Amino acid sequence: MIPLIRQFALAILLLMLLPVSAFADQTRLQIQGISGAVKDNVELYLANYANGDVSTSLRFQARLEQEARTALRALGYYHPSIDFTVQRQARGSILVMTIAQGPVTSYQKVDVQIIGEAADDPDFIRLKQRLAPNSGDAVHHGQYEQLKTNLANLSLRKGYFDADFTRTQLAVSEALKQAQLQLHFDSGPRYRFGDVRFSGSQIQEQRLYSLIPFQSGDPYLASQLGEFNQAIANTNWFGSILIEPDSESLERGEGIVPLHVQLEPRTRNNVELGVGYADVQGARLKANWDRPWLNDRGHSLNNRLAVSRVEQSLESSYRLPLRNVAQDFYQFQTGIKNFDNRDGKGQDYTLAAERHWLLSNQWYRTLSIRWLYSEFTQAEQEDRSNLWMPGISFTRSRSQGGMMPTRGDRLLFSVETSDRAWGSDSRFIRLRSRANYINSFGTDHRIVTRLDAGAILLEEATALPPSLRFFAGGDGSIRGYGYERVAPLDDEDRLLGGRYMVTGSAEYQYRVSGNWWLATFADYGSSWSRDPDWKRGIGFGVRWASPVGPVRLDFAWGLDHDSDKSRQFQLHFSLGPEL
């Protein structure tokens, strides 16, 4: 019984002592006397000492002083003065660390040399000018290490595979407050691309050779190797791509880098299914059947089916790459669409032939001829239309930062024309343009803007099928209004579609946490035939940077509804790229 009583008494004693230790006041560390980059570096070195680890003991002060002196020496301050005082407060204490950084140690002599073929390489010359110190500059160990690292990295990117440092010395005389730097970098010869060998491909090799962005004998450049890999991936022909240098040639020191490209064909049939929902279209079902390669010439076939309450469509496209498969190809398309939306209904039948070029300035140019046959009813108008429309378009898209770009832009300009002289029912010119711009400020702020415009010349909009008229409203247009519900109306307030259209948007996004963002936006625009009736929409939204692209949920209010005030609020949901 006695041992049990002792254990109980010990437990009571521990419980009595627990509040004292659990709520004991802590000592905080305060640094004063320095500022700017010097203070930032000292705080970085002392970051491991959380408030709970701070002590006023002399042993702890000695440890802090040693860490602080190391941080100061890294920036050239070898003669600091460091004092400690303790300030007692009602709750806890403050350990005040007062630092006088003292005089800075400067370079008395700097000898930075680049030897070998890189001595005349403009990139190495610029790197040396940017990072190498001059006589009289303060010693900075971080910049010295950065210079060495950047020289090594640049040599790998540009093919100086035998590069090495023949001398690296940073000598400091603390008494004289002077330092001497010697850094000799021998790049050796620059390697060159050799022959490229493919294996495992189901496509004719001459078509693959057109993807190579360099020639045998060109100086090695890692970025061109990346371009080569991306060009192969963009063909959509292969499920696996592995580009390897011939290691034996590198070991022999011949200065040549032959490449071996190992490929595995992509699955010949790929089927994707998707479901979605929108406030106007209702539930939507999408199916995509893709055959990325049909033969050894790389022809491909794509079939798309989309079904919703208001629209059903089936489209097929056949692509024929030309000799330069990454830049030039023909594409033939056919499709049928049934629609019952925007106070109109009917069927569209299309055939199109297109010729695509990737120009040297990274613009895509497309020449096309499109046949459109439409039977439709729009408001009270019941008609049919047969049109042959040659056209040309220019597009360019650039982005950085993955699926949710940190910056990017996309431009589109297109024109289609039709004339009775070649069998069309109408004579007109249809112009279309779109510009998107994204930019980021820091890591937590993004700006997303858009401008969209279109016009029909030489003909009234009501003479054309509804698919060629202009309607605004909804996500991607003017939020706060129904999908394509902004357009000229007849006497009974039924949509007719416009001859002109202009919409614009400005959106600010702020990262709340991780991949989650908040957004606020303002949209403006109209679709009209005589006089524009400008509409404004404002709101806020939530963005999620998902692995497959941004997911957007917007709460929007239309400020210029003509009637039906209960519909001023709109909820918009969308998934896909912002450019």
VEXLO-724432 format. One line per field, with one value per residue (C-alpha): residue in one letter; x, y, z. Coordinates in Angstrom, 2 decimals. Example, Ala and Ser with C-alpha at 12.3 -4.5 7.8 and 13.67 -1.06 7.14 Angstrom:
REM VEXLO-724432
residu: (A  S)
X: (12.30  13.67)
Y: (-4.50  -1.06)
Z: (7.80  7.14)
This chain:
REM VEXLO-724432
residu: (M  I  P  L  I  R  Q  F  A  L  A  I  L  L  L  M  L  L  P  V  S  A  F  A  D  Q  T  R  L  Q  I  Q  G  I  S  G  A  V  K  D  N  V  E  L  Y  L  A  N  Y  A  N  G  D  V  S  T  S  L  R  F  Q  A  R  L  E  Q  E  A  R  T  A  L  R  A  L  G  Y  Y  H  P  S  I  D  F  T  V  Q  R  Q  A  R  G  S  I  L  V  M  T  I  A  Q  G  P  V  T  S  Y  Q  K  V  D  V  Q  I  I  G  E  A  A  D  D  P  D  F  I  R  L  K  Q  R  L  A  P  N  S  G  D  A  V  H  H  G  Q  Y  E  Q  L  K  T  N  L  A  N  L  S  L  R  K  G  Y  F  D  A  D  F  T  R  T  Q  L  A  V  S  E  A  L  K  Q  A  Q  L  Q  L  H  F  D  S  G  P  R  Y  R  F  G  D  V  R  F  S  G  S  Q  I  Q  E  Q  R  L  Y  S  L  I  P  F  Q  S  G  D  P  Y  L  A  S  Q  L  G  E  F  N  Q  A  I  A  N  T  N  W  F  G  S  I  L  I  E  P  D  S  E  S  L  E  R  G  E  G  I  V  P  L  H  V  Q  L  E  P  R  T  R  N  N  V  E  L  G  V  G  Y  A  D  V  Q  G  A  R  L  K  A  N  W  D  R  P  W  L  N  D  R  G  H  S  L  N  N  R  L  A  V  S  R  V  E  Q  S  L  E  S  S  Y  R  L  P  L  R  N  V  A  Q  D  F  Y  Q  F  Q  T  G  I  K  N  F  D  N  R  D  G  K  G  Q  D  Y  T  L  A  A  E  R  H  W  L  L  S  N  Q  W  Y  R  T  L  S  I  R  W  L  Y  S  E  F  T  Q  A  E  Q  E  D  R  S  N  L  W  M  P  G  I  S  F  T  R  S  R  S  Q  G  G  M  M  P  T  R  G  D  R  L  L  F  S  V  E  T  S  D  R  A  W  G  S  D  S  R  F  I  R  L  R  S  R  A  N  Y  I  N  S  F  G  T  D  H  R  I  V  T  R  L  D  A  G  A  I  L  L  E  E  A  T  A  L  P  P  S  L  R  F  F  A  G  G  D  G  S  I  R  G  Y  G  Y  E  R  V  A  P  L  D  D  E  D  R  L  L  G  G  R  Y  M  V  T  G  S  A  E  Y  Q  Y  R  V  S  G  N  W  W  L  A  T  F  A  D  Y  G  S  S  W  S  R  D  P  D  W  K  R  G  I  G  F  G  V  R  W  A  S  P  V  G  P  V  R  L  D  F  A  W  G  L  D  H  D  S  D  K  S  R  Q  F  Q  L  H  F  S  L  G  P  E  L)
X: (0.00  2.86  4.31  0.88  0.60  4.08  3.14  -0.03  1.87  4.46  1.68  0.11  3.51  4.02  0.56  1.35  4.59  3.11  1.50  4.77  6.72  3.92  3.24  6.69  7.53  9.96  12.99  12.90  15.87  16.16  18.87  19.79  22.55  22.45  19.99  19.36  21.13  23.49  20.63  18.80  21.83  22.35  18.68  18.93  21.83  19.99  16.62  17.13  16.86  13.13  11.86  11.48  15.21  16.51  18.41  20.22  23.08  26.63  27.07  24.06  25.31  28.68  26.93  24.86  27.96  29.77  26.85  26.52  30.24  29.99  27.06  28.94  32.13  30.10  29.45  32.99  32.69  35.52  35.80  32.37  31.63  28.85  27.38  24.50  22.14  19.15  15.95  13.67  9.95  6.80  6.42  9.71  12.93  14.45  18.01  19.23  22.07  23.74  26.01  28.43  29.43  32.72  34.79  34.29  37.07  37.55  39.20  42.73  43.28  40.83  41.98  39.06  40.01  37.99  40.26  39.45  36.81  34.44  36.82  35.13  31.62  29.28  27.28  30.39  31.59  28.24  28.26  31.74  30.77  27.64  29.00  32.78  33.82  36.20  39.12  37.74  34.44  33.44  34.14  30.95  31.30  27.80  28.50  31.80  30.07  27.32  29.91  31.45  28.06  26.86  30.05  29.64  25.95  26.49  29.22  26.83  24.04  26.35  28.30  31.66  31.71  35.46  35.29  37.00  38.39  42.19  42.48  40.01  41.37  39.91  42.63  41.68  44.07  41.95  44.61  44.92  41.19  42.07  41.39  42.72  40.57  41.88  39.41  40.62  38.04  39.22  36.20  38.04  36.47  32.76  31.09  28.92  25.83  26.48  24.15  20.71  19.55  15.93  14.67  11.21  9.34  6.34  6.68  8.91  12.30  12.48  9.44  11.13  14.29  12.26  11.64  15.34  16.00  19.76  22.13  25.03  28.06  26.13  27.39  25.65  22.88  20.72  17.71  17.67  17.61  14.52  12.94  13.62  11.92  8.92  8.60  8.43  5.86  3.70  3.20  1.10  2.51  4.48  3.70  7.34  10.31  13.88  16.75  20.20  23.72  26.13  28.19  31.02  31.62  31.71  34.24  36.48  36.62  35.90  33.96  30.86  27.53  25.62  22.05  19.96  16.17  14.20  10.49  7.42  4.22  1.23  -1.87  -3.54  -7.03  -7.70  -11.21  -12.07  -15.42  -16.42  -19.49  -20.29  -23.05  -23.85  -26.76  -28.15  -26.96  -27.76  -25.96  -23.35  -21.72  -18.56  -16.81  -13.55  -12.16  -8.62  -6.45  -3.06  -1.50  -3.13  -0.08  3.69  3.23  1.70  -1.83  -4.30  -8.07  -10.09  -13.83  -15.74  -19.28  -20.99  -24.54  -26.51  -30.13  -29.68  -27.02  -25.80  -22.79  -20.56  -17.25  -14.41  -11.01  -8.32  -4.77  -2.00  1.44  3.72  7.49  8.10  5.65  6.02  5.18  3.13  0.05  -3.29  -6.49  -9.93  -13.00  -16.67  -19.43  -23.12  -24.77  -28.35  -29.22  -32.23  -31.00  -30.96  -34.56  -33.45  -33.18  -31.93  -29.13  -25.68  -23.66  -20.02  -17.05  -13.64  -10.15  -7.24  -3.56  -1.47  2.01  4.12  5.97  9.47  8.03  5.99  2.67  0.41  -1.05  -4.07  -5.69  -9.10  -12.14  -15.36  -18.78  -21.71  -25.27  -27.79  -31.52  -32.73  -35.46  -34.40  -37.19  -39.83  -37.35  -37.32  -34.67  -31.89  -28.41  -25.71  -22.29  -18.74  -16.27  -12.53  -10.60  -7.27  -6.29  -3.21  -2.78  0.02  0.07  2.88  2.90  5.14  4.30  2.40  -1.36  -1.98  0.57  2.44  2.49  1.34  -0.62  -2.73  -3.70  -6.16  -7.05  -9.26  -11.32  -13.80  -15.59  -18.37  -19.78  -22.61  -20.09  -18.96  -22.39  -23.02  -26.38  -24.85  -22.01  -20.18  -16.87  -16.71  -13.91  -12.93  -10.21  -9.33  -6.54  -5.75  -3.05  -1.86  0.79  1.90  3.30  5.29  3.96  0.52  -0.93  -2.19  -3.88  -6.02  -7.43  -9.35  -10.62  -12.93  -14.38  -16.15  -17.90  -19.91  -19.43  -21.51  -24.49  -27.10  -26.72  -30.25  -29.24  -26.74  -27.19  -27.26  -23.84  -22.26  -24.06  -22.67  -24.07  -22.51  -22.98  -21.93  -18.57  -15.76  -17.84  -19.90  -20.45  -23.66  -25.74  -27.03  -25.03  -25.19  -28.23  -26.84  -27.77  -30.32  -33.97  -37.11  -40.38  -41.23  -37.83  -36.52  -32.85  -31.86  -28.05  -25.79  -23.73  -21.02  -19.65  -17.10  -16.48  -13.68  -12.71  -10.23  -9.65  -7.42  -6.52  -4.94  -3.48  -5.09  -3.26  -1.43  -3.38  -6.43  -7.06  -9.72  -10.67  -12.56  -13.53  -15.36  -16.72  -18.07  -19.41  -22.29  -23.54  -25.49  -26.54  -27.47  -26.56  -24.69  -26.45  -23.45  -23.69  -21.63  -20.96  -19.03  -18.36  -15.93  -14.86  -12.77  -9.95  -8.32  -5.12  -5.95  -3.58  -5.72  -6.05  -7.78  -11.22  -13.27  -16.40  -17.77  -20.54  -21.53  -24.05  -25.26  -25.70  -27.73  -30.56  -33.53  -36.08  -36.56  -34.57  -34.46  -31.93  -29.38  -27.27  -25.53  -23.39  -20.67  -18.59  -15.86  -12.79  -9.93  -7.07  -7.32  -5.55)
Y: (0.00  2.35  2.30  3.17  6.17  7.34  7.10  9.08  11.80  12.02  12.45  15.26  16.99  16.78  18.25  21.14  21.86  21.56  25.03  26.62  25.03  25.17  28.84  30.09  33.36  33.09  35.16  36.99  37.99  41.51  42.61  46.27  48.44  47.06  47.30  46.36  43.39  43.06  42.63  40.27  37.99  37.93  37.12  34.35  32.76  33.09  31.87  28.46  29.99  30.28  32.31  29.17  28.40  31.81  31.94  34.67  32.35  33.30  30.03  30.85  34.41  33.05  30.76  33.66  35.81  33.11  32.71  36.49  36.90  34.19  36.03  39.34  37.84  36.55  40.20  41.42  42.62  40.93  43.39  43.73  44.65  42.62  43.33  41.75  43.25  41.74  43.73  42.34  42.82  41.93  38.84  37.37  39.00  40.47  39.54  42.60  41.92  45.19  44.92  47.48  45.99  47.87  48.63  46.53  44.45  45.26  43.56  44.87  42.66  40.78  38.27  36.59  34.84  32.78  30.61  28.43  28.88  30.54  33.52  34.97  33.70  36.70  34.90  34.28  37.84  39.21  36.87  38.03  41.69  41.17  39.09  39.46  42.03  44.90  46.17  48.25  46.34  44.90  41.20  39.20  35.44  34.78  36.61  34.77  31.39  32.52  33.46  29.97  28.26  30.32  29.67  25.92  25.95  28.07  25.74  22.77  24.61  25.61  22.40  23.12  19.68  19.67  22.94  23.15  25.67  25.71  28.17  29.30  31.35  34.03  35.23  37.69  39.72  40.67  42.92  44.95  44.76  43.66  40.60  39.08  37.02  34.62  32.67  30.97  29.05  26.93  26.12  23.88  23.35  23.71  20.46  20.28  18.33  15.11  12.82  11.95  8.33  7.28  3.91  2.53  4.94  3.93  7.14  7.64  8.91  11.72  13.27  13.03  14.68  17.79  18.23  18.70  22.42  22.13  20.59  18.22  20.37  23.21  24.27  22.40  24.27  22.64  24.83  23.44  19.95  21.00  22.42  19.13  17.16  19.52  19.34  15.55  15.69  18.18  15.68  13.56  10.41  9.00  7.89  7.92  10.07  9.65  11.68  10.55  11.59  8.89  8.59  6.73  9.66  12.05  9.85  9.79  13.60  14.02  17.24  15.76  14.88  12.29  11.76  8.64  9.21  6.28  6.43  4.38  4.80  6.31  4.17  4.10  4.85  7.29  7.92  10.64  11.33  14.42  15.81  19.34  21.76  25.36  27.58  27.86  24.70  22.49  19.16  18.58  15.42  15.44  12.54  12.67  9.84  10.56  8.50  10.27  8.31  6.39  5.50  5.92  9.41  10.62  11.36  11.69  11.69  13.35  12.99  15.11  14.72  17.29  16.93  19.35  20.44  23.36  22.08  18.80  18.61  16.05  17.11  15.26  16.53  14.82  16.19  15.68  16.90  18.04  17.67  20.01  18.32  20.78  23.82  22.93  20.78  20.43  19.86  18.82  19.17  18.23  18.74  18.86  20.88  21.04  24.01  25.37  28.43  32.24  32.35  30.37  26.80  24.91  22.83  23.74  21.54  22.43  21.34  23.04  22.71  24.49  25.08  25.90  27.48  28.32  31.49  32.40  35.07  32.35  33.40  30.71  31.60  29.67  29.83  28.18  27.59  26.76  25.67  26.31  25.23  26.31  25.84  28.00  29.92  33.02  34.94  35.15  34.68  31.28  30.83  28.74  29.80  28.33  29.98  29.44  31.40  31.66  33.12  33.83  34.02  34.79  33.54  33.68  32.29  32.65  31.74  31.01  29.17  26.02  25.49  28.76  31.06  33.73  35.75  35.25  36.64  35.35  37.25  36.27  38.09  36.48  37.44  35.42  36.64  35.43  36.54  35.56  35.35  31.91  30.53  31.95  33.35  36.48  38.91  39.95  40.25  38.93  40.22  38.72  39.60  38.66  39.62  38.07  39.23  37.80  39.21  38.55  40.81  38.81  35.34  36.29  38.82  38.27  40.45  38.81  40.97  40.28  42.24  40.63  42.22  41.32  42.98  42.04  44.34  44.78  42.85  42.95  40.39  39.07  37.91  35.45  32.24  32.70  30.99  33.94  36.68  38.11  37.45  38.53  37.60  34.79  33.43  34.56  37.55  39.77  38.06  38.93  38.19  34.92  32.96  34.90  36.87  40.31  41.16  43.19  42.25  42.31  43.98  41.02  41.02  37.98  37.82  38.58  38.65  41.60  42.91  44.19  43.05  44.38  43.01  43.59  42.35  43.21  40.85  40.95  37.72  37.29  34.02  33.13  29.87  27.35  26.85  28.83  32.37  35.05  37.24  40.44  41.59  44.08  43.30  45.67  45.35  44.98  43.34  45.59  46.36  50.06  51.67  49.86  49.23  48.90  46.43  46.31  43.35  43.16  40.46  38.25  34.65  31.74  30.15  26.76  25.98  22.33  19.90  20.11  23.89  26.71  25.96  29.18  29.94  33.47  35.38  38.19  41.01  42.68  46.40  47.20  44.66  46.08  43.91  40.89  42.21  38.79  37.68  40.38  37.83  35.06  32.16  31.15  27.98  27.08  24.89  25.37  27.66  31.42  32.14)
Z: (0.00  0.81  -2.78  -4.16  -1.83  -2.89  -6.60  -5.96  -4.08  -6.87  -9.46  -7.38  -7.16  -10.94  -11.58  -9.22  -11.05  -14.58  -14.80  -13.79  -16.63  -19.19  -18.77  -17.90  -19.63  -22.53  -23.49  -26.82  -28.99  -30.37  -32.84  -33.18  -34.63  -38.18  -41.06  -44.67  -46.25  -43.28  -40.81  -43.20  -43.41  -39.65  -39.07  -41.65  -39.76  -36.44  -37.77  -36.18  -32.74  -32.14  -29.23  -27.16  -27.58  -26.50  -23.21  -21.35  -20.37  -21.30  -23.20  -25.39  -25.97  -27.12  -29.59  -30.97  -31.33  -33.29  -35.71  -36.14  -36.87  -39.57  -41.14  -41.08  -42.56  -45.52  -46.43  -45.75  -42.16  -40.27  -37.35  -35.76  -32.17  -30.51  -27.06  -25.13  -22.57  -20.83  -20.34  -17.64  -18.17  -16.32  -18.49  -19.64  -20.78  -23.91  -24.90  -26.82  -29.26  -30.30  -33.35  -34.73  -38.08  -38.25  -41.36  -44.48  -46.03  -49.72  -52.66  -53.16  -56.22  -58.46  -61.06  -62.85  -66.09  -68.59  -70.70  -73.70  -76.38  -73.90  -73.64  -76.74  -75.94  -75.45  -72.73  -70.64  -71.20  -69.97  -66.98  -65.95  -66.35  -64.24  -61.36  -61.16  -58.51  -59.14  -57.07  -54.22  -53.96  -50.61  -50.13  -50.63  -50.24  -51.59  -54.86  -55.18  -54.88  -57.22  -59.87  -59.67  -59.82  -62.78  -64.74  -64.22  -65.14  -68.24  -69.46  -69.22  -71.05  -73.89  -74.32  -72.63  -71.08  -70.30  -68.34  -64.96  -62.48  -62.57  -59.68  -56.99  -54.13  -51.92  -49.53  -46.77  -44.63  -41.65  -40.22  -43.44  -44.17  -47.71  -49.85  -53.07  -55.42  -58.06  -60.18  -63.37  -65.41  -68.35  -70.53  -72.97  -76.40  -77.05  -78.11  -81.23  -82.14  -84.03  -85.95  -84.61  -84.58  -84.00  -82.76  -81.98  -84.26  -86.35  -88.45  -91.49  -90.33  -92.90  -91.20  -87.81  -89.11  -89.96  -86.21  -85.39  -84.67  -85.31  -87.84  -87.32  -86.53  -84.86  -81.41  -78.60  -76.81  -74.13  -74.97  -78.52  -77.06  -75.12  -78.28  -80.04  -77.28  -77.30  -81.08  -80.94  -78.13  -80.07  -82.91  -80.52  -82.18  -79.24  -75.72  -74.59  -75.66  -74.42  -75.91  -74.78  -75.84  -76.95  -73.75  -75.50  -77.86  -74.89  -73.10  -76.17  -76.05  -79.76  -79.17  -80.83  -79.16  -81.23  -80.02  -79.71  -79.64  -78.23  -79.05  -78.24  -80.32  -78.62  -78.27  -81.65  -80.30  -77.46  -76.12  -73.59  -71.95  -70.03  -68.30  -67.21  -66.35  -67.30  -66.31  -69.86  -71.60  -68.60  -68.35  -71.08  -72.34  -74.42  -76.11  -78.02  -80.14  -81.27  -83.59  -83.29  -86.14  -88.98  -91.08  -91.26  -92.73  -89.47  -90.66  -87.79  -87.24  -84.49  -83.81  -81.28  -80.00  -77.75  -76.43  -74.27  -73.96  -76.36  -78.76  -80.22  -82.55  -84.24  -85.83  -87.53  -88.64  -90.71  -90.48  -93.04  -91.92  -94.71  -95.03  -92.09  -89.76  -86.87  -88.97  -92.04  -92.45  -94.20  -92.27  -93.55  -91.37  -91.50  -88.98  -88.22  -85.46  -84.22  -82.00  -80.11  -78.24  -78.26  -79.57  -82.58  -83.77  -86.79  -88.25  -89.60  -91.98  -92.61  -94.71  -94.51  -95.95  -94.24  -94.86  -91.76  -91.51  -88.47  -89.47  -88.31  -85.97  -84.17  -85.71  -87.16  -90.54  -91.79  -95.23  -95.44  -97.56  -95.68  -96.89  -94.57  -95.22  -92.58  -92.13  -89.26  -87.50  -85.58  -83.80  -86.57  -89.43  -91.10  -93.78  -95.24  -96.36  -98.58  -98.25  -99.57  -97.42  -98.11  -95.19  -93.57  -89.92  -87.84  -84.26  -81.72  -78.21  -75.65  -71.97  -69.00  -65.83  -66.74  -66.69  -64.81  -66.49  -64.59  -67.81  -71.36  -74.27  -77.13  -80.29  -83.02  -86.24  -88.86  -91.89  -93.94  -97.05  -99.28  -102.62  -104.93  -107.77  -106.54  -105.62  -102.14  -101.11  -99.53  -100.08  -96.93  -95.07  -91.50  -89.25  -85.91  -83.40  -79.84  -77.45  -74.05  -71.68  -68.33  -66.02  -62.45  -59.76  -57.26  -56.51  -55.19  -57.64  -61.21  -63.82  -66.53  -69.33  -72.52  -75.54  -78.11  -81.24  -84.46  -87.41  -90.51  -93.50  -96.70  -95.36  -92.60  -89.83  -90.39  -93.88  -92.37  -90.36  -86.54  -86.23  -88.10  -86.17  -82.94  -79.47  -76.17  -72.54  -70.23  -69.16  -71.45  -72.55  -70.20  -66.87  -65.03  -68.13  -69.56  -72.13  -75.43  -74.22  -75.14  -78.75  -80.74  -80.11  -82.20  -81.13  -78.91  -77.16  -79.01  -79.90  -83.48  -83.25  -84.00  -86.85  -84.50  -81.16  -78.66  -75.17  -72.69  -69.25  -66.51  -63.60  -60.53  -58.72  -55.30  -54.00  -50.69  -50.05  -52.21  -55.44  -54.30  -55.50  -55.08  -58.03  -58.66  -62.14  -64.32  -67.80  -70.44  -73.95  -76.37  -79.53  -81.89  -85.47  -85.27  -81.94  -79.16  -75.85  -73.56  -70.71  -67.51  -65.27  -62.00  -59.47  -57.64  -57.94  -56.74  -58.75  -58.24  -60.14  -60.77  -62.55  -65.70  -65.74  -63.84  -62.39  -62.16  -60.15  -60.57  -58.80  -61.17  -61.28  -64.47  -63.89  -67.02  -67.30  -69.18  -67.40  -65.15  -62.19  -60.57  -63.18  -62.48  -60.58  -62.55  -61.40  -63.88  -63.71  -66.19  -66.57  -69.01  -70.04  -69.64  -72.93)
